[in-house]
Amino acid sequence: MKKTLLLALTIIITISGLYATTKAKKAKQTSPIVEVLYFHGKQRCATCIAVGDYAKEVVDQEFTNQKKAGLVKFKEIDISTPEGEKIADRYKVTWSALYVNQWKNGKEQRTDLTSFAFENAREDTPAYKKRIRELITSLLK
């Protein structure tokens, strides 16, 4: 009798744990994830460097907690490498570019900020950083 009761209790606890884990995973999947993708070649001009550096700075300094939680990511992609070239092909990127993307429920929403980035990263850095910050914030909702 004790063995049957112990076995039943063990099964109930195991099933409860599995259910809680599955429920937690589903909850995480519905939270949006934002990726800031900075594409560049082997050689970069001052503007290219500024685009990447300031975007990374916004992510690192203003989304620290979200970055630690895996909700905001910054990825620097060198398109001159085989791995980087594969990713660039998916985005149809042939040179430096900046994308801020939202992943939600397995679907990607891309925002191409390349033109804005190259017009503002060096000439109007505060506006550039503000736009990235506002876009990330809106995509996290």
N, C-alpha and C positions, 0 to 999 in steps of 0.2 A: 504494500500500500504506500509506504514512504517513497519507494523508488518510482512508482507511477506518479505520485504527487510532485516529486522533484523533477521528473522528466517533463510533466505538463507545465510546470512553472518555468523551466528552462526554455521550452518552446515558446511560451508566451513572451518572455523577456526578449528572446532573439527576434521574434516577429515584430515586437514593438520597436526595437532598435533599428531594424531594417526599414520600417515604415517611417520613422523619424528621419533617418538618413536620406531616404528617397524624397521626402517632403522638403527637407532642407536644400537638396540639390535642385529641385524644381523651383524653389524660391530664388535661389541664386541665378538660375537661368533667365528669369524674367527681369532681373536687374540689368539695365543697359551698361555696356562696357564701351568706353571711348578710347580709340587709338589715334594717336598723332603720328603720322608716317612722314618722315622727311627723307626724300630720295635725293641722292647726289652721285656724281661721278667721282673718278679718282682725283681730278684736279678741280678746285673750287675757287671762285672769285670771292671777294669780300662780302658781296651781297648774299651769295649762296651760304657762306658761313654764318652770316647774321640770321638768315631765315631759320637755320637749324638751331643755332645757339639760343636765340630768344624764344623759340617754341619750346625747347627743352627746359629753359629757365622757368617759363610759365607753369609747365607741368610739375617740375620739381619743387618749386617754391609755393605755388598756390593750390596744388591738389595733392599735397603730401599724404594725407590720410586716405584719399581715394586711390592713390598710387599703391600704397601699402596693401590696401584691400583688393587690388587687382582690377579696380573699376576704371582706372585711367592708365594708359600705357603710352610711352614715347618710344618709337622705333626709328633708328637711323639705318637707312638701307643704302648701301653702296652698290649702285647698279653696274659697276665694273666687275663685280664678283659673280660667279655662277649662281649663287643663292639669290643675290640681289637682282640679278637679271630676270630670274623666274618671277619674282614678285612684281618687278617693274612691268613685265609683259602682261600680267593680269590687270594692271592699272593703265596700260598703254602709255607708260611713262618712258620718254626717251632721254631725258636730262633731269636737271634738278626740279623737284616738285614738292608740294606740301598738301597732304590730305588730312582731314580730321573726320574720322569715321565713327559711326555708332553701330554697335552690334547689339541687337535685341531680339530675343526669341529665335536665334539662329539666322537672322537676316541682317545684312549689312546695308547701311545708308551712308553713302560717300559724299563728302563735301570737299571739293577741289578749291583750295585757297591759294593756289600757285600764283596767279596774277596779282592778287591782293598782297601776298607775302613779298613778292619781288618789288612791288611799287612802294611798300611801306616799311619793311624791316629795318632799313637804314635811314630812310628819309623821315619817317614818323613812327619811331619805335613804340612810343606809348599807345598810339592807335592800333598798331600791329598786335601788341600784347593784349590790349583790351579786347580786340575782336576774337582772338584765340580763347581768352578766358571766358568771354560771354558764350561762345559757341560750345565749348566743353561743358559749361554749366547747363546750357539748354539741352544738350544731348544726354546729360546724366538723368534728366527727368523722365 
